[in-house]
């Protein structure tokens, strides 16, 4: 049943196929999102709309739809659930930006800057609560368990990341645990719920979970590489944010582990917040290049992308499978 | 069926009867709370424990248990749901204190002061997510709808309160809307879910909802009165917090409405944050006393407490009903 998987050269991979595949469904999802972020309190749609209308790839809800298409699910239950996934993600972004004191998000001023931290915290809470209301409308306890469990794991991962911040002893293992929780858990849930609404067996659920989970890790690792990639210009967030916030991402963990005592002293100062100038950032990027830590991080990402692709290799070779494979290749290849 | 309700003189009312009634059940609830606030990330139980172990009346979960006793429900499903209610409340408190920049909570340093705002935001998110996980374990879609709807209404009310802050034109009607959402919705849900687990009819659900909702309004109004009551010494929060945060609570709304032009100018300056000294607070308390606005607020509270009591007057006159009536009397009589 398993067919040979033909892959594109990674650098040519794009989100094009998954975007086309899910375009119609995403129109439905987007109208649910717009409809359900409304409130009689005007600040709520204003703030939520700033972030939601502000773009973003909407990759997570797209994965729910693509997973449905992979299973040739013909219903519409997953539209509402895809909106739930995006609401959870949006609530997390709002709180992340407050916690990190971020200025920019998706190339625009962050919501916490425009509307203030109190509003960003409370509207995040609203979107989060609203996501639970939407889930209960679907009525499947199994879906509710998957999504509420993912939410709790995300929150745990966010706290774990906060605890690891500025901690030089953070290992690659610990970092992967954090990524698995704060990022990959929602990717996994987004894919898995499609198997539940399509009423497929446990094995199918687990394959889609594995696809989403590995893809999530690949995306996060590639994101973390971009922040120190000397060949990348602008990304959605401010270049060097991770550095100035003392985030122990994999490029830093590897450059620190591979570095000399003197270089480690630099990293210690930098992660403790004592080196935040543009020159310090340039030096950090130089050290990371010296130890090839951006490429090493991308290689790790490639490993997880490969696992994601293999997780769905047993499914029939339809357009959805091809689009999901290419999305995993894109995760690693992208430079933005 | 409805019996005459014999009430105590209000000043003698206490939480004693409801505390005794629910003592055994609350032991179960407390051990669920302690068990389910655990995490492998040590910061989570440390921060959650600071607030949860820090006391508080645990009135909301107690109301779930008392409502169960009122209906002579013999099961234990409501123990877990009572813990859910307390988790939602705790998450809200954590975020409130971040939003308000509060220093004190329940007579101790607030969690955001001890652990920082980022940790308080993220652990609040964790407790909130955990509460949803716990609800799904109960497995009743009806309970999930009631609690997730209450959560969304609370978040909406919190945003509404933020929008009304420092806005002198806030009316009593608007204020009651805010209180209905941010406080009374959870009281209502806490009581209502007992009728669902006891498998009682819609009418019973609505009566318990009405008891909780009116009691919640009464408690909040009495709380807001205490912050300006010249006869009250220390309460759990810092005296004058509402004043310094520019919160348009009912004592201020009434004193402003009843005041002279000169007094209104003072209130305008004060609510805009231009008058925050101890002398300014003393002057505010004097103006509120001049227009009897603390007593007027308490009278409004008494109105809602009466409605709460009448909402359950049709139930058999058991110990639970007596305890719930006295709790409503206590809501208005208390001076702390």
Interface residues (C-beta under 8 A of the other chain):
Chain A: X39 X40 X41 X42 X43 X44 X92 X95 X98 X99 X100 X117 X118 X119 X121 X122 X123 X125 X126 X128 X129 X130 X132 X133 X135 X136 X139 X141 X144 X145 X148 X149 X151 X152 X154 X155 X156 X158 X159 X160 X162 X163
Chain B: X39 X40 X41 X42 X43 X44 X92 X95 X98 X99 X100 X117 X118 X119 X121 X122 X123 X125 X126 X128 X129 X130 X132 X133 X135 X136 X139 X141 X144 X145 X148 X149 X151 X152 X154 X155 X156 X158 X159 X160 X162 X163
